[in-house]
Amino acid sequence: MTLPSSPPSSSPLSVHGDRHFDGLADKFAASLYGGVRGELRLALLDRLLPEMLDLRGQALLDVGGGLGQLAGWFAEWGHPVTLAEPSAEMLKRAREALLEASAEREIILLPAPLQALPEQAPGPWSLIACHAVLEWLGDPRAALATLAGLLAPGGQLSLMAFNRDALRFSNVVKGNLQKALDDRLEGKGLRRRLTPISPLTHAQIMAWSAELGLEVREVAGIRVFHDYLRSPPQTDDDRERLLELEWRYCRVDPHWRLGRYLLYTLVRRDTPVSPASSSVSSPTSSSTSLQDQEPL
Ligand SMILES: C[S@@+](CC[C@H](N)C(=O)[O-])C[C@H]1O[C@@H](n2cnc3c(N)ncnc32)[C@H](O)[C@@H]1O
């Protein structure tokens, strides 16, 4: 494994307007992966990824790989993994976790943001994962274009994105009515907030994919029930029941549409789309000021 060496930044946002997770690693690890939300996410991915992807031990590029759980999962499945991550703090934790869990596996840690990958890891890749990253970027559409450019023809992109429509729904459920009416849903990426700055809609993903020559092969909702519960499951039995419900309905209409995250398999078409067929317009999101924290 290689070690990260990027210098600490004084602004929480990168030159691209992205929220790298330096300063957020502890909070992210505790608030997401330290609880039921993280457990559900990983348990659902463990079941969904083998169904949604054609996995044949291909080399994987994990973009914005964070704490390394997904990289570890793919390594366990026999894939050589390159984990790219711009946050030195996240990479350090990923390195520690992966060394412990997957000592014998082939995992390269690359201290780089998505925008640098066409130079630093051009591929082309037949398998890329980018989970829960686009919503932290200033220009998620440009990022999806970069990912499309890194894919080999016929290559698969496992994309997971924070669902803006689910964010609205959970705000209403929590009683944040004026915030929902004003459509002030996004975070600003400042301080130690974990509300994403660019939550995305299914309509945006569909439109951008069409424009970029990516075919949407599969879609699922991650946590279609959990984030709307009035009280979290208290017992192991209830947690198990909830997982079974999440699993049963994560690909069933209309439930998947309100998953906290939307998980896609996008496949790069063999031939690029012509400009004439790429004129799908996409909805824009309004800028907001943050009042309530909406955790991942
Ligand atoms: C919510 S975490 C997701 C981490 C991991 N993919 C997962 O699913 O647990 C978002 C990650 O995106 C990273 N990130 C932010 N801007 C990025 C960029 N421009 N390129 C790549 N990763 C970026 C952050 O540093 C952080 O580790």
The ligand as an ORCA input file, in Angstrom:
! r2SCAN-3c Opt
* xyz 0 1
  C     -19.757     10.148      2.593
  S     -18.095      9.700      2.317
  C     -18.300      8.177      1.452
  C     -17.128      7.278      1.633
  C     -17.300      5.879      1.033
  N     -17.377      5.905     -0.413
  C     -18.480      5.191      1.628
  O     -19.423      4.877      0.882
  O     -18.487      4.971      2.841
  C     -17.635     10.823      1.015
  C     -16.182     10.687      0.635
  O     -15.965     11.425     -0.568
  C     -14.685     12.020     -0.470
  N     -14.576     13.113     -1.447
  C     -14.908     14.411     -1.308
  N     -14.590     15.080     -2.426
  C     -14.032     14.190     -3.278
  C     -13.466     14.271     -4.568
  N     -13.401     15.429     -5.240
  N     -12.967     13.156     -5.127
  C     -13.029     11.965     -4.487
  N     -13.546     11.830     -3.257
  C     -14.030     12.925     -2.655
  C     -14.624     12.459      0.982
  O     -13.318     12.767      1.415
  C     -15.233     11.259      1.674
  O     -14.265     10.311      2.006
*
